[in-house]
Amino acid sequence: MSERRLSPALGYLAALLAGGLTTLSAAPFALWWLGPVAVGLVYLGIQALTPGQAALRGWSYGLGLFGSGASWVYVSIHDYGYTSMPLAVLLTALFVAAMALFPAVTLWLYRRLAGPRLAALSFAGAWVLGEVLRTYLFTGFPWLLIGTSQVDSPLAAWAPVGGVYLLSLITALTGTLGVEALRRRLAPAAIIAGLWLIPLALPGQWTRPAEAPTQVAMLQGNLPQLTKWSAEGQRQAWNTYSTMTVEVAEGTDLIVWPEAALPMFEDQARPLLERVQAGLAPETALLTGILQRDAGGYFNSVIGVGAASGQYRKAHLVPFGEYLPLEPLLSGLIAFFDLPAPAMTPAQKDQAPIQAAGLTIGSAICYEIVYADLVAARARNADILLTVSNDTWFGDSLGPLQHLQMARLRALENGRYVMRATSNGVTAIIDDKGRITAQAPQFTATALTGEVRAMQGSTPFTRTGSWPVWLLATLLVLPGLALSRRRRLAT
């Protein structure tokens, strides 16, 4: 299996296929073993490419990945963004093509700077650094990181140690070293075996549960998104959530409403919330997602009612959903750019946790749950995690199921239960191992009841975050850079 036996055209096709396989490795397909295969297909023959050819191979991979795994953005653009089908298709294609530039840039830099020596290691390190770049550049899009697919694989035990980027690194190493092993090299096969067998020796429990469980109910209203902000939609939301709250209140310690459950600002909803509070037992707490406004701006928030104190305001906002980039240029251009509510204001990252029903709760609103280090920061001061979301924007697509999988990984990384309350699904209770213990069906109005436990102690990942893995990935790349530079100087 020589580096030069794979023609460039066949390599581009293999990379496009690899992108699709990465989607299949993630939820809802959960064919996790395809993750290393996908990396191997992109890596195969990479040393025979020029930097430009490597960039095109990376772009081909990105087209396959985001075209198959993130094209659900079409639903929000067309179905809920009042955009015609041709324009929605065009905008979705532009989004996919733009996101594909991240792996293109990663592979261009890899071939521009690194040499063939230690290629399997430096390629895996570069892969992870490319994912880090995609996580943070231009507000970030850490969706479909290849490590996320491993939440149900034998590698999952690594998650509390180093988080999603460690899973990505080991998945990438398995793919690159697997190619080298097929070239009848024994050392790569031994390294792969070690990476997959070490989890058997890792602790099975990094955190410990509190003695008594907490009884929770999460309400899923399944209200139509297109009429939510109308006067009738406001009345429907109030009637739905107030009625469901009365039905589940008895014997429940904590009731959770989803993101922006009442389509109004807190000052408008306060009289209604006080009526709910009057009907609750003194020891029962209610948390709800709601919009707030004050002199500092507009905020997407979670607040407490009854036996709850504190609030959380969203710190990491979604472009085009909660604020409009380049607003002077884009505002009014097409209906999709007209936000349904005033542009939100990002809150401070350091916020005190919410106290409710004897729990210290670290919160993440909607998209924030996909940011591993943001959630780890919340978990350091909390014994349970909460995420409220409105996935109605993505309809019956892969998006909500992928979103749920990332919430599962956050639970596993931090050894914390995650309560996930959504408007129309997937509402779920996730335990400290990332397992779903209770789940509501999508697209139904229902109350999901179950129990959660406060968890004590911290995982290594909660304490350190991702920087040790970022450093390790950098160290894997550096020897390849040094050897390449030495070779160029020698010639």
C-alpha positions in Angstrom: 0.0 0.0 0.0 2.2 2.8 -1.3 1.6 6.4 -0.8 1.5 6.9 -4.6 -1.0 4.1 -5.5 -4.0 6.2 -4.6 -4.7 8.7 -7.4 -5.7 12.2 -6.4 -9.2 11.9 -7.9 -9.8 8.6 -6.0 -8.5 10.3 -2.9 -11.0 13.1 -3.2 -13.8 10.6 -3.6 -12.6 8.6 -0.6 -12.5 11.8 1.5 -16.1 12.7 0.4 -17.2 9.2 1.5 -15.3 9.6 4.7 -17.4 12.6 5.5 -20.5 10.6 5.1 -19.1 7.8 7.2 -18.4 10.3 10.0 -22.1 11.3 10.0 -23.0 7.6 10.2 -20.6 7.1 13.2 -22.7 9.7 15.2 -26.3 9.8 16.4 -28.8 8.5 15.5 -26.9 5.9 13.5 -24.2 5.4 16.2 -21.9 3.3 14.0 -19.0 4.5 16.2 -16.5 2.1 14.6 -16.7 4.1 11.3 -15.0 7.0 13.0 -11.4 5.6 12.7 -12.3 4.3 9.2 -13.2 7.8 8.1 -9.9 9.3 9.4 -8.0 6.5 7.7 -9.6 7.2 4.4 -8.6 10.9 4.6 -5.1 10.0 5.7 -4.5 7.4 3.0 -2.0 8.6 0.5 -1.8 12.1 2.1 2.0 12.3 1.8 1.8 12.0 -2.0 -0.2 15.2 -2.2 0.8 18.8 -2.7 -0.6 21.3 -0.2 -3.2 22.4 -2.7 -4.3 18.8 -3.3 -4.4 18.1 0.4 -6.7 21.2 0.9 -9.0 19.9 -1.8 -9.1 16.5 -0.1 -9.9 18.2 3.2 -12.7 20.3 1.5 -14.1 17.1 0.0 -14.2 15.5 3.4 -15.9 18.6 4.8 -18.5 18.6 2.0 -19.3 14.9 2.8 -19.5 15.6 6.5 -21.5 18.8 6.7 -23.6 18.0 3.6 -24.8 14.8 5.2 -24.6 15.6 8.9 -25.4 19.3 9.2 -27.7 20.1 6.3 -30.5 20.2 8.8 -29.9 24.0 8.8 -32.1 24.0 5.7 -35.1 23.3 8.0 -34.5 26.4 10.1 -33.8 28.5 7.0 -36.8 27.3 4.9 -39.4 26.1 7.3 -39.0 28.7 10.0 -37.0 31.4 8.3 -39.6 32.3 5.7 -37.1 31.7 2.9 -38.0 30.2 -0.5 -36.8 26.7 -1.3 -34.2 27.8 -4.0 -32.7 30.4 -1.7 -32.8 28.1 1.3 -30.9 25.4 -0.8 -28.4 28.0 -1.8 -27.8 29.3 1.7 -27.5 25.7 3.0 -25.0 24.9 0.3 -23.0 28.0 1.1 -23.0 27.0 4.8 -21.7 23.5 4.0 -19.1 24.8 1.6 -17.9 27.4 4.2 -17.7 24.8 7.0 -15.8 22.5 4.7 -13.0 25.1 4.6 -12.0 24.1 8.2 -10.7 20.6 7.2 -9.3 22.1 4.0 -7.2 24.6 5.9 -6.1 21.9 8.4 -4.8 19.6 5.6 -3.2 22.4 3.7 -1.2 23.4 6.7 -0.4 19.8 7.5 1.1 19.2 4.0 2.7 22.6 3.9 4.5 22.2 7.2 4.8 18.5 8.1 6.9 15.9 6.5 6.5 12.1 6.0 8.3 11.1 9.2 6.0 10.3 12.1 3.1 11.1 9.7 0.5 9.0 11.5 1.1 10.9 14.8 1.4 14.4 13.3 -1.7 13.9 11.1 -3.8 12.9 14.2 -2.5 15.9 16.1 -3.3 18.2 13.3 -6.8 16.7 13.0 -7.5 17.6 16.6 -6.1 21.1 16.3 -8.3 21.6 13.3 -11.3 20.6 15.4 -10.2 23.1 18.1 -10.0 25.8 15.4 -13.5 25.0 14.3 -14.7 25.1 17.9 -13.7 28.7 18.5 -13.0 30.6 15.2 -15.9 32.9 14.1 -17.9 32.0 17.3 -17.3 28.3 16.6 -19.2 25.3 15.3 -18.1 22.2 17.3 -20.7 20.0 15.8 -19.9 16.5 14.7 -16.5 16.4 16.3 -15.3 12.9 15.6 -14.8 12.1 19.3 -18.5 12.7 20.0 -19.3 9.5 18.1 -17.4 7.5 20.6 -19.8 8.0 23.6 -21.0 4.4 23.3 -17.7 2.8 22.2 -15.0 1.2 24.4 -13.1 4.5 24.2 -15.8 6.2 26.2 -14.0 5.6 29.4 -11.4 8.1 28.2 -14.0 10.9 28.2 -13.8 11.8 32.0 -10.0 11.9 31.6 -9.6 14.2 28.6 -13.0 15.0 27.2 -14.1 15.0 23.6 -10.8 16.1 22.1 -9.0 13.2 23.7 -11.6 10.9 22.1 -11.0 12.7 18.8 -7.3 12.2 19.2 -7.5 8.5 19.9 -10.0 8.0 17.1 -7.7 9.8 14.7 -4.7 7.9 15.9 -6.6 4.6 15.4 -7.4 5.6 11.8 -3.9 6.7 10.9 -2.1 4.0 12.7 -4.5 1.5 11.3 -3.4 2.5 7.8 0.2 2.0 8.9 -0.6 -1.3 10.4 -2.1 -2.5 7.1 1.3 -1.8 5.6 2.5 -4.6 7.8 4.1 -2.5 10.5 3.7 -4.0 14.0 4.4 -1.0 16.2 1.2 0.9 15.0 -0.9 -2.2 15.7 0.5 -2.4 19.2 -0.2 1.3 19.9 -3.8 0.9 18.8 -4.2 -2.1 21.0 -2.9 -0.1 24.0 -5.2 2.8 23.3 -8.3 0.6 23.2 -7.3 -1.7 26.1 -6.2 1.0 28.7 -9.8 2.0 29.3 -10.3 -1.4 31.0 -7.9 -0.3 33.7 -9.4 3.2 34.2 -11.7 3.9 37.2 -15.3 3.1 36.5 -16.5 5.8 38.8 -14.9 9.2 39.2 -17.7 10.9 41.1 -20.1 9.6 43.8 -23.8 10.2 44.1 -25.6 11.9 47.0 -27.6 9.5 49.2 -31.2 10.7 48.3 -32.4 11.2 44.7 -34.4 14.3 43.6 -37.7 13.8 41.8 -37.9 15.9 38.7 -40.5 16.6 36.0 -39.5 18.3 32.7 -42.3 19.6 30.6 -42.3 19.4 26.8 -45.0 21.7 25.4 -44.6 20.8 21.7 -46.0 24.2 20.7 -45.9 25.4 17.0 -42.8 27.6 16.4 -44.4 29.7 13.6 -47.1 31.1 15.9 -45.3 31.0 19.2 -44.7 34.8 19.4 -48.2 35.8 18.5 -50.8 36.7 21.1 -52.5 33.4 20.6 -49.2 31.6 20.9 -48.5 33.3 24.2 -51.9 32.3 25.6 -51.4 28.7 24.3 -47.9 28.5 26.0 -49.2 29.8 29.3 -52.2 27.4 29.3 -50.1 24.4 28.3 -47.3 24.9 30.8 -49.4 26.0 33.7 -51.8 23.0 33.3 -49.0 20.5 33.0 -47.3 21.9 36.1 -50.4 21.4 38.1 -50.6 17.8 36.9 -47.1 16.9 37.9 -46.6 19.1 41.0 -47.5 16.5 43.7 -44.5 14.6 44.9 -42.1 16.4 42.6 -39.1 18.3 44.0 -38.2 20.2 40.8 -40.2 21.1 37.7 -38.3 22.4 34.6 -39.8 24.3 31.6 -37.7 24.5 28.4 -35.9 27.4 26.7 -38.1 30.5 26.3 -41.1 28.4 27.4 -43.3 31.5 27.7 -42.7 33.7 24.6 -42.5 36.9 26.5 -40.1 38.8 28.7 -39.8 38.0 32.4 -41.3 41.3 33.5 -44.4 40.5 31.3 -44.5 36.9 32.6 -43.9 37.6 36.3 -47.7 37.8 37.3 -48.3 34.5 35.5 -45.3 32.9 37.2 -46.5 34.1 40.6 -49.8 32.4 40.0 -47.9 29.2 39.3 -45.8 29.6 42.4 -48.9 30.1 44.5 -50.1 26.6 43.5 -46.8 24.9 44.3 -45.9 23.3 47.7 -43.3 25.5 49.5 -40.6 22.9 49.0 -41.2 22.5 45.2 -39.0 24.5 42.8 -39.6 25.6 39.3 -37.0 26.5 36.7 -38.0 28.0 33.4 -36.2 29.3 30.3 -37.3 32.9 29.6 -36.1 36.1 28.0 -35.1 39.0 30.2 -34.5 42.7 29.5 -32.9 45.5 31.5 -30.6 48.4 31.0 -27.8 46.0 30.1 -29.7 44.5 27.1 -31.7 41.5 26.3 -30.8 38.0 27.7 -31.7 34.4 27.0 -32.0 33.1 30.6 -33.1 30.5 33.1 -34.8 31.7 36.3 -36.1 30.1 39.4 -39.6 30.2 40.9 -40.7 29.0 44.3 -38.0 27.1 46.2 -35.3 28.2 43.8 -32.8 31.1 43.8 -30.5 32.6 41.3 -30.6 32.9 37.5 -28.4 32.0 34.5 -28.0 34.2 31.4 -26.7 32.7 28.2 -23.0 33.6 27.5 -22.4 32.0 24.1 -25.0 33.2 21.6 -25.9 31.6 18.2 -25.3 33.8 15.1 -28.3 34.4 13.0 -30.5 32.9 15.7 -29.8 35.3 18.7 -27.9 38.0 17.0 -27.1 39.1 13.4 -23.4 39.3 12.4 -22.7 42.3 10.1 -26.2 43.7 11.0 -25.9 46.9 9.0 -25.2 44.9 5.8 -27.6 41.9 6.3 -30.6 43.3 8.2 -33.7 43.3 6.0 -31.9 41.6 3.1 -34.0 38.5 3.4 -36.6 37.3 5.8 -34.2 34.7 7.4 -32.1 37.6 8.7 -35.0 39.1 10.6 -34.8 37.8 14.2 -38.1 36.8 15.8 -37.1 38.7 19.0 -34.6 41.5 19.8 -30.9 40.6 19.4 -29.7 39.0 22.6 -26.8 40.2 24.7 -24.0 37.8 25.7 -23.7 37.5 29.5 -20.6 37.1 31.6 -19.1 33.6 31.5 -18.6 33.5 35.2 -22.0 33.2 36.9 -23.0 31.7 40.2 -25.0 28.4 39.9 -28.7 28.2 40.5 -29.9 26.7 43.7 -33.1 24.6 43.5 -34.6 21.7 45.4 -31.3 21.2 47.3 -29.3 21.0 44.1 -26.5 23.2 42.9 -27.2 23.5 39.2 -24.8 24.4 36.4 -26.7 25.6 33.4 -26.2 25.7 29.6 -28.8 27.0 27.3 -29.3 25.2 24.0 -26.2 25.5 21.8 -23.9 26.0 24.8 -24.1 22.3 25.7 -21.9 21.5 22.6 -18.9 23.5 24.1 -17.1 21.0 26.3 -15.0 23.5 28.2 -17.8 25.9 28.9 -19.8 23.0 30.4 -16.8 21.8 32.4 -16.5 25.3 33.9 -20.2 25.1 35.0 -19.7 21.6 36.4 -16.8 22.7 38.7 -19.2 24.6 40.9 -22.3 22.4 40.6 -23.4 18.9 41.5 -25.8 18.6 38.5 -26.1 20.0 35.0 -29.2 21.5 33.3 -29.6 22.3 29.6 -32.8 23.8 28.3 -33.3 24.0 24.5 -35.7 24.7 21.7 -34.9 22.2 18.9 -38.2 23.0 17.1 -36.1 25.0 14.7 -34.7 21.7 13.2 -37.9 19.7 12.8 -37.7 16.0 12.1 -34.0 16.0 11.2 -30.7 14.6 12.6 -30.0 17.9 14.4 -31.9 17.2 17.7 -30.6 13.7 18.0 -27.0 14.8 17.4 -27.6 17.6 20.0 -28.8 14.9 22.5 -25.6 12.9 21.9 -23.4 15.9 22.7 -25.4 16.4 26.0 -24.7 12.7 26.8 -21.0 13.3 26.3 -21.0 16.3 28.6 -22.6 14.2 31.3 -19.9 11.5 30.9 -17.0 14.0 30.7 -18.0 15.6 34.0 -19.5 12.7 35.9 -22.7 14.7 36.4 -26.4 14.0 35.7 -27.8 16.2 32.9 -31.4 17.3 32.8 -32.3 18.2 29.2 -35.6 20.0 28.9 -36.7 20.8 25.3 -39.7 22.3 23.6 -40.5 19.4 21.4 -37.8 16.8 22.0 -35.6 15.2 22.8 -36.3 15.8 26.5 -34.2 13.4 28.6 -32.6 12.5 31.9 -28.9 11.5 31.4 -26.9 9.9 34.2 -23.3 10.5 35.2 -22.2 7.7 32.7 -23.8 9.4 29.8 -26.7 6.9 29.7 -30.3 8.0 29.1 -32.4 6.9 32.0 -35.6 8.5 30.9 -36.6 10.0 27.5 -39.8 11.6 26.2 -40.9 11.0 22.6 -40.4 13.8 20.1 -43.2 16.0 18.8 -45.6 15.3 21.7 -46.8 17.4 24.6 -45.8 15.5 27.6 -44.1 15.6 31.0 -41.0 13.5 31.6 -40.7 12.4 35.2 -37.8 10.6 36.9 -35.1 11.0 39.4 -31.6 12.6 39.3 -28.8 12.6 41.8 -26.4 15.3 42.9 -22.8 14.1 42.3 -19.8 14.8 44.4 -16.2 15.0 43.4 -14.7 15.8 40.0 -13.4 14.0 37.0 -9.9 14.9 35.7 -11.5 16.6 32.7 -13.7 18.8 34.9 -10.7 20.0 36.8 -8.4 20.7 33.8 -10.6 21.1 30.8 -9.2 20.4 27.3 -5.8 22.2 27.4 -3.7 19.1 28.3 -5.1 17.4 25.1 -4.5 20.5 23.0 -0.9 20.5 24.3 -0.6 16.8 23.5 -1.9 17.3 20.0 0.6 20.1 19.5 3.4 17.9 20.7 2.5 15.2 18.2 2.6 17.7 15.4 5.9 19.4 16.4 8.3 16.5 15.6 6.9 16.2 12.1 7.4 19.9 11.6 11.0 19.8 13.0 11.9 16.8 10.8 10.4 18.5 7.7 12.3 21.7 8.4 15.6 19.8 8.9 15.0 18.0 5.6 14.4 21.3 3.7 17.5 22.8 5.2 19.6 19.8 4.2 18.4 20.1 0.6 
